[in-house]
Every structure is written in C-alpha cells, then in structure tokens.
Amino acid sequence: MPEQQTFKLDSKTIPFRDGDTIMDAALRAGEYIPHLCHNPEFTPHGSCRVCVVSANGRHVSACTQQAMNDMEVDNRSDAIMDKRRNLLQMLFVEGNHVCPGCEKSGACQLQAVAYYTNMLSPHYTHFFPKRSVDASHADIAIDFNRCILCELCVRASRDVDRKNIFSISGRGIKARLVINSDTGKLGDSDLTATDKAVHVCPVGAILPKHRGYDKPIGERLYDRQPVSQVGDVAAHDEDDNHG
Amino acid sequence: MADKIKVATASLCGCFGCHMSILDIDEKLFDLVELVEFDRSPINDIKTIGKCDIGIIEGGVANSENVEVLREFREHCDILIALGACAVNGGIPAMRNQNTLQECLETAYIHGIGVDQPCIPNDPEIPLLLDKVHPIHEIVKVDHFLPGCPPSGATIWTFLTELIENKPISFPYEQIHYD
C-alpha cells in the first residue's frame, strides 16, 4: 500500500489524495481557507484570489493549486491575511456594496470573509461604477452592483441546470455578468426560482424576491459566528441563504 | 480638567445615527466624561474647533461645507476617526453617485411627487453639492475606521477605551458589522 501523501498547512499535517487541490484537502480535513468563488460542487475557477496561500514560498490560489507531497503552505500568517484583505478591499471598491441597504447583509459571504480578515475600511478610492438592477423576472432579481464575477451562477446554470443563462462578457475592468436571453433581461430567460444558479451567489447579486427580510438583521448566518465556523452561505438551507 | 483628552465630533453627510450610538453607551458616558472633554460637537453645540486629541467624523462628504469641516478637523486633531458606514465608504447617501447631480436635483425639486413650485434651490448660503458623495479617506488621511450603520454603543466603547489606554485596537466578532 502506498504511503499516505501529506502537506503542512500552517503547522498541521494534512493528508491528500492524487488530484486534490490544497483547498480540497483542507476542506476534507476541516481546515478553513477563506474563499468566495470556490464551491466544492463545481470545477474550481480561481477568479476571486481570496484563497491565496503561500505554497513553498510562492503565492498561489488554494482552490486551483494541486497539493504536493511535503509542501509547506502558509494560510494564516499576517502577510497572507494582509494580501487577502487587500483583495477584498479591491472587490468592495470595484462594485457598489452598500451593506446597510442590501437584503443579503448578514448572510453575505463577501462581508463574512471581510470580517474574518479584520477589514475595517475599503482603503482604496471607490470606483462608484454605474450598474443596473434587473427586476424583470417575477421571482428573482439581479443587482449587478454587487456582482463580484465569481461565475458560480455561470457554472451552476451551465453544469447543473443545463440552461446556460449566465455569461461573463468583456475583459479586465470591463468584464461584466450578462444574461443569455434575446433581450438580455432575466425575465426573458428560462431561469426558475428552484434553479441551482439562484442558490449559489455568495453576495447579494442574485436574490429570490418576496422574502428578503423574512429573517431579521442580527439573526442571520454570519451575524454571530464567523464564516470559518459556519462555512459557505450556499451550503446552508434557503432560509439561511437569504437571511 | 486640563489633563482630560479633548474630543471633537461632527456629522457631515450622515443621519446622526452614529452620534445617537455614541450616546447609546449609556451609563458608561459617566466613565467617558471622566476621561474626555468635548470640544466642538453637536452634543454641546460648540461651533468652532480648537486643538484636539481625537476627532470623530460621522457621515461622508457631499458638499463644500463638509470638505471645509473635514479639513479643519484633520488640521486640529491628532487622531481622526471615520465613524460609521457613510464616513467609511459613503454609505446610503453615496447611492446618489449612480445618477448625475442634475438628475438628483430634478428628481427632488422639479419632478418629485408633491412638488408644487418646481425650483432648484440656489440661495448662496446653501453649500454647493459635490458631483459625488465621497468617503472621508478620499479627502483627508484617516487614522482609524469604525464601520457599521451605526456602529453599536459597545463597539464605540471598546474602540475608545482601547485607544485611550493605548492598547492595540481589536473587537469581539459580534461588534464589527457593515450594516
């Protein structure tokens, strides 16, 4: 029988299997690596970069980097936390994240990961981009101000729902989420409230209508416990998911 | 009295909710006044600022008067604090940045529901609006940020006691929230 392969995550020994990423092995071992675009149900994407770790001295995204035997991974040093906080601050200033006016607040993974990294300010100059809200669908609204381009809805719609309703259009700072319907409107797409794509958004971009404040602010998923303990918002049931 | 820490506070483009939260430290206010003396603040209605140890700013920067007050605070205060969502990132008032200033004024004063004498106010005493609402760190250097809409009395108390006692600033998990 071949010897069990392991790597070091901070000071802890983590076993892994062939093909595992650092994230796969860490999740299985119950170790938290902050992330937004990663969801173990989907192919890793590596776009948010929040899972940055230092592996044998190189900065890599834990969700895409294959684990290697005897690798030494730094997940918790101040230097790594500083990098993650900077990435989160950039995500906040690139969009329009008005937490006091967002019905996802308290059950938002962007907020929760920012709390985890002790982010107290946006630090950078705000872009205040002009983006729209599409409320044309009877059951689902999409607020592009809050989209962080994680592509979880793109992956869920393509790989699980088999509908291909979402895409990313444009490149670099011009990249944006678009709806694949004749009019570009959500109401003219085949999206339904039970689609997987509606239940994977880590932020308040895709929201089921008519239930925004069913669960009051202060009693939501991340209001009392950190994301490192309660995990991804998508992994919780719908009531938790939408506050 | 001379040894007390001098604190000034101001509300720029905010709703005074953060000042209400300062008052929300309840009976600890008695402890606070043993430690600090208020300079310019809406709490005592002093209108001009002198040399201060700590300046606390609520609200973002939306007009020319806000810029003036903020720069005065920076000049007179050794430590400047952004208190609450609007000072930290513009908050709810910054949602107007999605529209042009002209659109905002026309919506409020020309096409608004119930407007019966359509006219955009232009009295010279009214401070000129900026084209966008800005968080205060985009105008002056800020030393500490306290997010929340508003930050709770407990959060403000934790922060002020740590600051005054020269301890590292850290909070229990439940005391930091952006909403």
Interface residues (C-beta under 8 A of the other chain):
Chain A: F92 N96 H97 V98 C99 P100 G101 C102 S105 G106 Q111 A114 Y115 N118 L120 S121 P122 H123 T125 H126 F128 K130 R131 I217 D223 R224 Q225 P226
Chain B: A82 A85 V88 N89 G90 G91 I92 A94 M95 N97 Q98 K132 H134 P135 H137 E138 V142 H144 F145 L146 P147 C149 S170 Y173 E174 I176 H177 Y178 D179
